[in-house]
Structure formats: structure tokens, C-alpha cells
Amino acid sequence: METSEREPGAAVQDARCAPGTTGAPRSGPASEPPEPGGPVRTGRARAGVPLRVTLTLGILTVVVGGTALALKAARQDPYVAPGNPATGTYLASRSAGDRAAAAVLAGPYREVPGPAATAARGADGAPAPLPVSRPLVASAATPAPPVGALFSPGDDGDPGHYCTASVVHSPAGNLVATAAHCVHDGGFRTRLVFAPGLHDGVAPYGLWVPTRIDVDPRWISDRDPDHDVAFLRVRRHGGTDQRIEDVTGAEQIRFDAPPGRPAQLTGYPSDRDTPVSCRHTADAEGPSQLRFPCAGFPNGTSGGPMLTDVDPVTGTGSLIGVIGGQDEGGDDTTSYSSRFGSDVAELYRRAVRG
């Protein structure tokens, strides 16, 4: 989404440089030092100033600029890593994941076992489309086990969630889908925690942390909105060997879905622990984007699933997009998603293969 709409809210846009932030604000008028890397002026460019003075000023500019760069580096997020930009892959360490989960549990969140997820129904034809929301505004929804909030806790004691993700079916039963801008912005986030079915400060299906993150290299190189999709292979924090899909169930994934189909969009606003949802149609926005015209998807809903063929009994459906893409997700009235075409299909296969 635009950074003011869908990326981390004010509670998490701090020294961690959450997605969409641009570093420290400009703190002063013309007295602050020139931007590092700017042109070095010579005596000819400074009419009336002696050359030796200009050279001295140039040296001071280099020193001050270098200091500014060092200070900026010191302020950068310590929980961001380059991974492998050529392949768009990051392998997460077990210790980092467990520390991240511990940071979430040190705040107002806790793990309390919830009801078992309803088993997916048999393949007896697609369910009838759910009615369009009236009015066309996202409203509070019952949490669904495969859909949850994504956290990126730092060391400031604020473990608030900032994006949304969902469990998607895979052979290993360990895959989660979200937006690329939720997990990579100048580097891969090394502290990520997924809480499926989150509600009222409770994680009823546990906390899950990534072992691997996959994004398209074209997202890394130029934040191409047609590739704002990410897949995370996850594990239960601690020493268990559970598969997330066995605990929560999963959305199916569908590629090359035709536009104009009835769909449901869901996301977790960053200021609440229950999701909002809206039903409408997923329309084409050019050849590589989907548009979902429904208001009420604020900060924190990026990465939320766009589902078709939603089963009213299980709440699961077919994933055809995630909130992201154009304008990194949209604005107050319209949400977008990168189309799930051949490129996303290949990204999914890479994430499955590991």
C-alpha cells in the first residue's frame, strides 16, 4: 500500500526503519551539511571565494558527509539482512526466530490453544459466491485459522503487528503467503513472527517463524509492483515438529484466475487484534494487477489474502492475490494485488522446492 495506508503504523515506524520509512527527517535549514555523494564544488563554481578556502570547505564536506553516513548506518535496522538478492532468498536462523517469538510473548500476547480448525470439505464443486458486502466497506470479521497477523518485533518493547499473511497449501504443509513489501525493504526482515487466527491478544494456533523467505529478485532490484508477493516457509517456535497446515488448515492457491470473479479480502489492521473483511469482485487493473474496490483496509492489512470460492463452513478458499502490488496495496477506497500468473507460480514452486 502507500506507506501512509498499509505499511507499519506509527507504533512500529521507529528506529527499526519499517517498510515505507525514509530515515530520519531533515532536522535543519541550509546550515546542515551537503548530502553525501553530492557534487564537489571547485573554485570556479564558487565565484569570489579563494581556491584554498574552497578546497578546505571541500575537505570538511567530505569529513562531515562521511560522519553523516556512519551515523545513518548506526541508525539502520539491525534486523535486516541482504540474503541472496540474485535468487531472492533468505535463510533464517533458528535462534533469531525463537528470539522474535519470545519478544512477541514478552508483550501483551500469549498462546492459548483454540478450537481445532474445521477440515476442508471435499471437492464437490465450488461453493456458491458469498453476497457482496453492503455497504461496500470492510467490517469486523470472525478470525479464520489460516489467516493471521505478521509481527516484526524489535528491542523497544513494542511487538505490534504490521502486516497480514495466510497459510497456503503446499506438499510440506509449511507455507505462508504475504506481500513482498512486508518482508523485504532494503533487505530481508530477520525477525518475523506469524500468529494465525489472532484475536484479543491470543494466538490460538501458536506463533510461527520463518526458516526461509522467497521473493522475486525483480522486487529486490526495483520494487516492481507486479512482483509484490512473498512466500515464507515456517516452523512452530521452540522445538516442536508440527506442520502449520495440520494445525490451521490452508487456502488453496490458484494461478491465472480470470478477473471479475467474486472475491473476499481480509486483513488485520495494525491497531486491533481482529480482522476486517469485505466481499466484492476482483477486477483487472491492466494485465498484471487486480483491483478490489472496497474501503476500510488501513495500516496492517498489507499481505492480506484475496480469496475466491470461499467455503462458508470452513472459511477457506482459493488464494488469487494478496494486498500489495500497485501503490504497495492501494489507498483508502481501493486495494490492489499483483496478478498470480506464471511468475508467481514459479516463485511458489521455488518456495516449495526450497
C-alpha positions, -999 to +999 in steps of 0.1 A: +000+000+000+010+036+001+032+039+031+006+060+049-021+035+044-009-001+045+026-003+059+035-004+096+016+021+116+031+048+138+036+024+166+062+005+146+076+031+123+105+039+146+143+034+146+137+000+130+131+016+097+098-002+090+087-006+054+080+027+037+100+049+061+128+071+047+151+075+076+155+105+100+137+137+090+156+167+078+165+184+110+175+219+100+177+246+073+206+254+050+231+250+078+231+212+076+259+195+057+255+187+020+241+153+011+269+127+009+277+119-027+268+153-040+290+172-064+322+185-051+324+222-060+356+238-073+369+273-071+352+281-105+319+271-091+322+295-061+328+329-077+347+352-054+359+325-030+397+318-029+406+284-042+424+273-009+392+282+010+371+262-014+395+232-011+392+234+027+355+235+026+355+205+002+376+185+027+353+195+056+323+184+034+338+150+028+346+145+066+311+157+077+294+137+049+313+106+060+303+111+096+267+115+085+269+082+066+283+065+096+256+078+118+230+068+093+244+033+092+243+031+130+206+040+129+197+014+103+176-016+113+198-042+129+172-068+120+176-066+082+199-088+062+207-089+024+201-126+019+207-136-017+195-108-040+202-128-071+178-155-062+155-135-039+161-159-010+168-156+027+175-184+051+165-176+087+184-188+117+166-208+144+179-186+172+166-154+155+132-169+151+129-181+187+141-147+200+115-129+178+087-152+192+099-145+227+098-108+221+061-111+210+053-132+241+070-106+263+044-081+253+006-083+256+003-115+235+000-151+247-005-186+233-038-202+244-050-233+225-081-226+205-106-248+187-095-272+161-096-258+126-126-271+105-114-297+080-117-287+044-147-300+026-145-325-003-141-313-039-178-314-047-178-282-068-170-246-060-192-231-032-218-205-042-203-170-042-209-151-009-230-120-013-214-086-019-208-066+012-234-039+018-223-012+024-191-016+004-168-011+034-147-036+053-162-047+086-151-068+116-149-105+107-145-137+127-109-148+127-101-176+103-074-201+114-053-199+082-052-160+083-032-141+108-011-111+117+026-107+109+049-092+136+084-078+133+094-071+169+125-051+178+140-042+211+118-013+220+091-034+238+065-028+212+057-061+194+027-047+174+018-064+142+022-045+109+011-068+081-012-098+073-004-133+059-022-166+053-014-203+052-014-216+017-014-253+008+019-269-001+032-305-001+053-299+031+024-281+048+046-253+059+040-223+036+027-188+043+019-161+017+021-123+021+033-092+003+069-088-006+070-053+008+061-068+042+093-089+044+118-071+022+125-034+021+162-026+017+169-061+029+150-091+044+135-088+078+152-112+101+127-110+129+093-122+117+065-139+136+032-151+122+002-155+145-027-173+126-062-168+139-051-140+162-078-124+184-079-103+215-042-107+223-044-145+220-026-167+194-048-198+194-028-217+169+006-207+182+034-185+169+053-195+137+086-181+125+102-184+090+130-208+081+132-194+045+117-164+027+113-162-011+106-131-032+111-124-069+145-108-075+128-081-095+111-069-063+146-066-047+161-048-077+135-021-083+104-029-061+085-039-092+048-038-082+040-067-104+061-089-081+049-078-047+044-113-034+064-134-009+063-170+004+076-180+039+084-215+049+076-216+086+080-237+118+065-235+152+088-216+175+106-238+201+114-274+194+082-289+180+079-305+146+043-296+139+032-285+104+012-253+103-012-267+077-021-296+101-029-270+128-048-243+109-058-258+075-048-238+044-060-218+015-056-234-019-036-214-044-048-206-079-028-191-108-042-173-138-076-168-123-099-148-146-107-113-134-142-102-124-148-131-101-165-127-067-138-125-040-133-119-003-105-097+010-093-099+046-066-081+067-055-073+102-054-035+109-023-027+129-044-011+157-066-041+165-062-079+170-092-090+150-095-089+112-117-069+088-132-084+057-151-073+026-167-092-003-168-078-039-152-086-072-115-088-081-113-068-113-085-064-138-062-034-134-042-038-165-025-071-174-006-076-142-028-062-113-061-070-097-083-042-082-107-046-053-129-016-048-139-016-011-130+010+016-118+002+051-084-016+047-060+005+068-024+001+081-015-035+088-037-051+061-009-054+035-004-091+026-040-100+034-055-128+013-078-122-017-099-154-019-124-168-044-146-198-039-148-193-002-164-221+017-189-207+042-183-237+065-145-237+067-139-201+057-111-212+034-110-206-004-086-202-033-059-176-030-056-154-061-038-124-046-025-106-016-029-069-007+001-052-024+012-045-059+002-011-073+009+016-048+020-012-025-016-021-020-038+009-028-055+037-009-085+044+014-110+031-011-093+006-034-069-024-028-047-040-053-027-072-058-001-085-082-018-110-105-009-146-097+004-156-131+033-176-144+059-156-124+042-161-091+036-197-100+074-201-104+080-183-072+056-207-054+074-237-069+107-224-058+095-218-023+081-254-022+113-269-035+134-250-010 
